[in-house]
Amino acid sequence: MCSALGGDRFIASRTINNWCSELSHKVGIKFTSHDLRKLTADSLQDRGVNSEVIEMILNHSQGDLDKVYKQRYSQTQMRLAIEEWARVVLGEV
């Protein structure tokens, strides 16, 4: 399994898990990449982001029709939600 990182570049799940493990060790708080995904999903939901958009941000599987027909709408909505979440994480909100 891989995760998208802008455009067509992908990062292997193993790499992401290693990054999280290293960061977890550095800050002295035990967490996993799954914990970060859960935190992000919960936080986006608390901020009123549509659950379908959250599912797409987390790269959960979709049916074929959803992939085709929701793509244009979802790109804009995902970008807006991620930009808002970035401001929260960076302490700008």
C-alpha positions as CSV (number, residue, x, y, z in Angstrom):
1,M,0.0,0.0,0.0
2,C,1.2,3.5,-0.8
3,S,0.1,7.0,-0.1
4,A,0.0,9.9,-2.6
5,L,2.3,12.8,-2.1
6,G,1.3,15.4,-4.6
7,G,0.9,14.7,-8.2
8,D,1.9,11.2,-9.2
9,R,4.6,10.7,-6.5
10,F,3.9,8.0,-3.9
11,I,5.5,7.1,-0.6
12,A,5.5,3.5,0.5
13,S,3.5,2.8,3.7
14,R,6.6,1.3,5.3
15,T,8.4,4.6,4.8
16,I,5.5,6.5,6.4
17,N,5.4,4.1,9.3
18,N,9.2,4.5,9.8
19,W,8.9,8.3,9.8
20,C,6.1,8.1,12.4
21,S,8.1,5.7,14.5
22,E,11.2,8.0,14.4
23,L,9.1,11.1,15.3
24,S,7.3,9.2,18.0
25,H,10.6,8.2,19.6
26,K,12.0,11.8,19.3
27,V,9.0,13.5,21.0
28,G,8.6,10.7,23.6
29,I,4.9,10.1,22.7
30,K,3.9,6.7,21.4
31,F,1.8,6.9,18.2
32,T,1.5,5.3,14.8
33,S,0.6,6.5,11.3
34,H,-2.8,5.1,11.9
35,D,-3.2,7.3,15.0
36,L,-2.4,10.3,12.9
37,R,-4.9,9.3,10.3
38,K,-7.6,8.9,13.0
39,L,-6.7,12.2,14.6
40,T,-6.9,13.9,11.2
41,A,-10.3,12.3,10.4
42,D,-11.7,13.2,13.8
43,S,-10.4,16.8,13.6
44,L,-11.8,17.3,10.1
45,Q,-15.1,15.9,11.2
46,D,-15.2,18.3,14.2
47,R,-14.5,21.1,11.7
48,G,-17.6,20.1,9.7
49,V,-15.9,18.5,6.7
50,N,-18.2,16.1,4.8
51,S,-17.5,12.5,5.7
52,E,-17.2,11.5,2.0
53,V,-14.5,14.1,1.6
54,I,-12.7,12.8,4.7
55,E,-12.8,9.3,3.2
56,M,-11.2,10.5,0.0
57,I,-8.5,12.4,1.9
58,L,-7.7,9.2,3.8
59,N,-7.6,7.4,0.4
60,H,-10.3,4.9,1.4
61,S,-11.6,2.8,-1.5
62,Q,-14.6,4.0,-3.5
63,G,-16.9,2.4,-5.9
64,D,-16.2,2.9,-9.6
65,L,-19.0,5.4,-10.1
66,D,-17.9,7.5,-7.2
67,K,-14.3,7.6,-8.5
68,V,-15.6,8.9,-11.9
69,Y,-18.4,11.3,-10.9
70,K,-17.1,12.8,-7.6
71,Q,-13.5,13.4,-8.8
72,R,-13.9,17.1,-9.8
73,Y,-15.9,18.1,-6.8
74,S,-13.8,16.1,-4.4
75,Q,-10.5,17.6,-5.5
76,T,-11.6,21.1,-4.6
77,Q,-13.2,20.0,-1.4
78,M,-10.2,17.9,-0.3
79,R,-7.8,20.8,-1.0
80,L,-9.9,23.3,1.0
81,A,-10.2,20.8,3.9
82,I,-6.4,20.0,3.9
83,E,-5.5,23.7,3.7
84,E,-7.8,24.4,6.7
85,W,-6.3,21.5,8.7
86,A,-2.8,22.8,7.9
87,R,-3.7,26.2,9.4
88,V,-4.9,24.4,12.5
89,V,-1.8,22.3,12.8
90,L,0.4,25.3,12.3
91,G,-1.5,27.3,14.9
92,E,-2.7,29.9,12.5
93,V,-6.4,29.4,13.5
